């Protein structure tokens, strides 16, 4: 984060935009000091940190880094309250894309760059958490084992630095790759850079008021679709294509996701007779839980796209949602039970289709629990938002988008929501649930069990 603050300072100096440079400087020094303190604490701490401490670390990173990111918003020239500033930073860090700003064109370029970088750093942190923390057996409900993981099983304390460095360089390479595609297609340098950080992190912030102002040609739409595929498929897929093709056979999850994307695109295209590229972009954006979109869609189509946000991308990606692999496990378990009723003595394979990975009873129970907790969260958040000025439809749709970290968009049939005008309690609730959507409600229950039930 210190590097990104430094980047904003250089950008402001180069383009003589000094209106908010002091806040970036303050963020730079505060983040450096805080980082140095935590580094010294970690260096002197010899014992391995427990799974519960790792969960606490995840939550601490989200809420603490968001505080630093809120400084330029709060001290800028836009009269934002601290809650609005913190809301904007949490929305960026979690890759949700909700914004208290009504007109992005009124923002100064360094602040637009700052918003986009919050998504980028949030996506990087999330990948580190999945690889190092959520692969832990106690908190392995992300099902990382069902997706290709270059790092395999690692001890957090002794491997966090080396894994972070490798992950950073792959993440940085993918960002540069997407940025290059956008630049080649004729998108302005500034818009290409911001959009690349948004897409790779599955975020929802744009450097303009709408994507239509950036993506204007078919070639740009094609490159945007390819970029969405990079972000929603397994994080190591491109790496393996270039450097380790023998491991491509382990990317079965990605194969299923690509097949589903093609099927959904063809079905929606032939039923609604919409522009194929726009359909492809909107479906990829929905499954990738980004939410940025091209054009408008019909009412029924909007409902389908909203449901697709639940699907999410690969387990090991920056996307949110319930995740395809969990839904697959639940559907397979359901059909297996139905088949047993017809033929009780039959032996049913527990393998993932065309894969050697097996589904056990624990996987089924965990998938069902995640599914139930998602709808519990949906009920709680919808009830809170109903107290605000939102009607039932908008509160329900906004809750789904919050719990999948997806930006509000007209492709979901949701009215333009002025987040700055929501009640303070609604904003705080959205802040909490944006983080819960990223780490999942089960994580909070696991931590609460440790705090209140020591045994």
C-alpha angles and dihedrals in degrees: 000000000000089000091052091049088051089050090055091049092053091045091051092048094047094051095036092243103146100156096104104016094112092060092052089049091051090048090050094054096040092051092046092050093046092046091050091050093051091045091054092047091050093046092054093044105091102176124086112257115241126241090257091053089050090054090050089050091055092052092044091054093052096048097037098045089046089057091056091045091052093061097083090045093050097044095040125103095264102089095236120168118232091255091053091047092049090045090055093049095046089048090054097043092049091046092238100127101212109148136195089204114096098191116034092187088069092061121096114249096247090057091048088052089048092053092051093047090054088063092046095052090043091055091050093050091048092054091050090051092051095047099043107023111023091049086068110114093233093054098026095125090117085075094224088163090069091060131058111272119184092197097052115189112349138172109244099217098049099037108035095099098047093043091047091052094049092045091048094054093048091046091047092048092051090049091052090047092054092043090053092051091052093046093048090052092058102259114147115266094243094047092044092053095048094043091049091056090048097049098044090052094044087239132152106220116115129192088227136039093263140012090237089073091059104034106056105145136056091243091056090050091051092050090046090053091050089049091053089052090054091054100042099043124072112308092232097047097096090042090055092046090057103032112015113027093164088074094056089092087068093061096086092134090059091050091055092048092051091049091050091049091052092047094049092046093051094045094049092043096053095040098047099024092223128156106290096221092049090049091049093049093047094048092048090047091051097046088043089052093232101117099201107133149183120233129333130295137206121268098257091045089054090058092052092051090049090054090050090062087069090061095063124182132274120333089241100051138087092262126109131204131100088296131238095253093058092048089048091052092050093048092047091049091049094052091044091056092046091050091050089057089059097039109019095180097051119114112226122202114245093200125115106252112279090357139099093225112111130215114223131192091261090058091053093048092048093048091050092048092051089049092052093045091051091057091043088056089046091054094047096047094043090052091051094049092048088066087061125068094281122110122231096265095050094043091050094048093043090052092054091048091048093050091050094042091238125149121243112258140165089247087074094054092242122141119242105277121209099214092184089063096052120109115270091244090054091052092049090049091051090049091053095045094046087061093041089053089057098045095026129237092263088067090059091050091050091051092045091051090055093047098046103026107044094181 
